Amino acid sequence: MEAIRLTLNSSRLAPIIDLPVTLRDREVEVIVLPTHASHHEKPDPDKAHSDSFMGILKQYANPELRKQEKGVWAQAACEKHLERMNDDCS
């Protein structure tokens, strides 16, 4: 994906974009990126999944540990804030 980045005075953008007052007459950075809709090729669902974090990290997944994950975050948060709560984490 190709992007264009340039810095210019916002007064050049005023005829095109309704800028907030705080950005008027200041140097701004403009970044132009193509949208997915303008991409002529349809994304490959298999490739998209393999590029995601889940797809990349799938090889390290341990199904046995997944069973132990349920409720662990809540338990850790409770233990961390136990003094402030004046309660137990059961």
RANOR-V640086 format. One record per pair of residues at least 12 apart in sequence whose C-alpha atoms are under 10 Angstrom apart, sorted by the first residue. I is the first residue (numbers start at 1). GAP is how many residues later the second one is. D is the distance in whole Angstrom. If there is no record, write none. Layout:
[[I/GAP/D] [I/GAP/D]]
//
This chain:
[[1/32/8] [1/33/7] [1/34/10] [1/38/10] [2/30/9] [2/31/7] [2/32/8] [3/28/7] [3/29/6] [3/30/5] [3/31/7] [4/26/8] [4/27/6] [4/28/5] [4/29/7] [4/30/10] [5/24/7] [5/25/6] [5/26/5] [5/27/7] [5/28/9] [6/22/8] [6/23/6] [6/24/5] [6/25/7] [6/26/9] [7/20/7] [7/21/6] [7/22/4] [7/23/6] [7/24/9] [8/17/10] [8/18/8] [8/19/5] [8/20/6] [8/21/7] [8/22/8] [9/14/9] [9/15/8] [9/16/6] [9/17/5] [9/18/4] [9/19/6] [9/20/9] [10/13/7] [10/14/6] [10/15/5] [10/16/6] [10/17/6] [10/18/6] [10/19/9] [10/20/9] [11/12/9] [11/13/6] [11/14/5] [11/15/8] [11/16/9] [11/17/10] [12/12/10] [12/13/9] [13/12/10] [13/15/10] [13/17/10] [74/15/9] [75/14/7] [75/15/8] [76/13/9] [77/12/9] [78/12/9]]
//
